[in-house]
Amino acid sequence: MKPVVVPGYFMFPILPGQQNSLSGGMGDLRANHFHAGLDIRTGGREGLDVHAAADGYVARIAVFTGGYGNVIFLKHPNGTTTVYGHLRTLNDTLGTYLRQEQYRKQTFEIDLRPAPGQFPVRKGDVIAYSGNTGGSGGPHLHFEVRDDRDNLINPLLYNFSELRDEVPPYFERIALRTLSPSSRLNGEYSRQTYTPVRRPDGSYGLSQTITASGLIGLEILAYDKTSGSPYRNGINCVEVKLDGREMFTYNMNSFPHEETRFINVHMDYETERLFGQRYHRCYVADGNQLSLYHTDQSQIATRRGRLPMMDGAPHEVAVTLFDSYQNSAVLRFTVQPDSSAAKLPSSIKSSNQSEAATITVDQNVLKLAVRNLSDSIAPSAILIEGKKTTEQSASYIRNNAAVYLIDLNQHLPESIQVGAGRMSTNLKKRIIPGQDDRYEDANLSLQFNAKTLFDTLYLAVRQVSAGTIEINQKTIPLNDFLTATWMTSGVTDTMRTKAYLVDGSGRERYVGGTWQKNKLTFRTRELGRFQLLTDVTPPQVRFVSVTPNGISARISDDLSGIRSFRAMVDGQWVLMQYDYKRALVWSDKLNPEEAFADGAEVLLEVTDNVGNVGSVKALISTPKPKAKPAAKRKRRR
């Protein structure tokens, strides 16, 4: 997809004509989405004029608690739309319209679509003032360009003179991983990371020796910077060559907005969830439908950027990063052939320690490592699938452990026996993407729709306790919602007992659900450990100020989270603005010039996600002026 761009068509929306810089770029890897535009710095300040980038009209105004916060969409004659997010306030005309609609519908969050031409704008008009609303991590303007099909276009293609960039991208780390049961990397089936070393000429290399065989996947942890900014931005373009032949390219000049969740199969989702590091995969993973790639057409179609190390010869890998200004950085390294599979050791050193086994699932492969086997020769693993059993030899022996690699496309064992030990896998069923499917047992029913999965899911279910279940791991992404019905007994407070996602850190995230007798049905877009928890504590509400000029309060909740809030002054609804980052709400009067009446009663109610209500009352009063301190009398000598 190549966007049609006319450089100079748009005005820079913040301090036009003055030098500026960015804190975020198009395509930055974010949680569950690609960053959709530019984050333009505002010097740590709020309230800067936000200018219309071109002639047009206001097509949409919205207020969100998270995400864009206060946002304006402008439609332009060339079919494009520009988006301005995290605004503090709108100009007088738009601000009055927004506030009137919020009062009419009695809601803080709102999504308005004015009629075309209702609010025309001219290029350069001040439409709003920059802020820090919604999911913003600091004051800035989020700016997007979209075409008439809602494809996102890199705004830097419009050649804004306010931005310059002479800084090349840089490599922080790379990872290589095995992608088939027969693949090896330094003698193992594993994912291994390396730190590139920058050479005096600016290029990068690796100091370690790497051996590989089979299909290998390359991943990169890399960033870009723009001149005058300390922030790390995403990579615009990646090119991978093997022995001089282009194997994979990735370009982020444009992409469909509705495809943004496919970021979870573009990057290494498991590493992101476990370590917070967002690696670009330099191959097209199974289930990835993004239209951002070009791969070597001479390859077998299923390889799609996977590096073939099949011929027992060394191969040179070259990775080049480009930013939007064509600054570049290149990494070159050589992969030597790995012949470890041909000389598989058959014996294990004797040990007096008891056997220990670990099971992990990596893409389509179950990896079983058994340490401290009592036999000196690794026995076959017995794969048990119902009444069927299959023997499988150890794939290799490493560090006194026998490693068995089981292709889950061929076998889905319920348990595995090695020697005297038998291990449960908790594997229940293969769930195929693109079709509806269902799993049921005595306590749990799972409903998958055609869009729930990116890739085949090897469903693993485990009942941890009466109030805790595990559905696979948090390291496997979902595209759309999974519906679960959980049968459990002994719950008496069904109004306030709901499902929560819990992780190893002890944090709980509200999922919710509805009860019907002893069955809780909930929807989730994440896998992992789910626990039943009962929230009996109402939200905390504390007034900060209650004066004729305005009302403000701190609000918070300790478990299920805030669902809604409502303020009444002498029985009349009052709009409260909300910044969840500061846990603060404050009044926004329909007529900002009018003061609240002295002595009027204020009621502020906050409701959490399970229906607990916290409320406070107070009377509006004019603050008494502070008494001036008495003048000190001079002491007579």
Sequence and secondary structure as in RCSB ss.txt:
>XXXX:A:sequence
MKPVVVPGYFMFPILPGQQNSLSGGMGDLRANHFHAGLDIRTGGREGLDVHAAADGYVARIAVFTGGYGNVIFLK
HPNGTTTVYGHLRTLNDTLGTYLRQEQYRKQTFEIDLRPAPGQFPVRKGDVIAYSGNTGGSGGPHLHFEVRDDRD
NLINPLLYNFSELRDEVPPYFERIALRTLSPSSRLNGEYSRQTYTPVRRPDGSYGLSQTITASGLIGLEILAYDK
TSGSPYRNGINCVEVKLDGREMFTYNMNSFPHEETRFINVHMDYETERLFGQRYHRCYVADGNQLSLYHTDQSQI
ATRRGRLPMMDGAPHEVAVTLFDSYQNSAVLRFTVQPDSSAAKLPSSIKSSNQSEAATITVDQNVLKLAVRNLSD
SIAPSAILIEGKKTTEQSASYIRNNAAVYLIDLNQHLPESIQVGAGRMSTNLKKRIIPGQDDRYEDANLSLQFNA
KTLFDTLYLAVRQVSAGTIEINQKTIPLNDFLTATWMTSGVTDTMRTKAYLVDGSGRERYVGGTWQKNKLTFRTR
ELGRFQLLTDVTPPQVRFVSVTPNGISARISDDLSGIRSFRAMVDGQWVLMQYDYKRALVWSDKLNPEEAFADGA
EVLLEVTDNVGNVGSVKALISTPKPKAKPAAKRKRRR
>XXXX:A:secstr
      TTSS  SBSTTS   EEE TT EETTEE  SEEEE TT S  EEE SSSEEEEEEEE SSTTSEEEEEE
 TTS EEEEEEEEEE HHHHHHHHHHHHHHT SSEEE   TTSSEE TT EEEEEB  TT SSSEEEEEEE TTS
EEE GGGG  TT       EEEEEEEEE STT EETTBSSEEEE  EE TTS EE SS EEEEEEEEEEEEEEB 
 TT    B  SEEEEEETTEEEEEEE SEEEGGGGGGHHHHBTHHHHHHH    EESS  TT   S EEE TTS 
TTTTT EEE SSS EEEEEEEE TT  EEEEEEEEEE  GGGG   B    SS  EEEEEEETTEEEEEEES SS
SB   EEEEETTEEEEE  SEEETTEEEEEEETTT   SEEEETTEEEE  EEEEE TTS EEEE SSEEEEE T
TS SS EEEEEEEEETTEEEES TTSEEEEEEEEEEE      TTTEEEEEE TTS EEEEE EEETTEEEEEEE
E EEEEEEE     EEEEEEEETTEEEEEEE SSS EEEEEEEETTEEE EEEETTTTEEEE  SSTTS   TT 
EEEEEEEETTS EEEEEEE                  
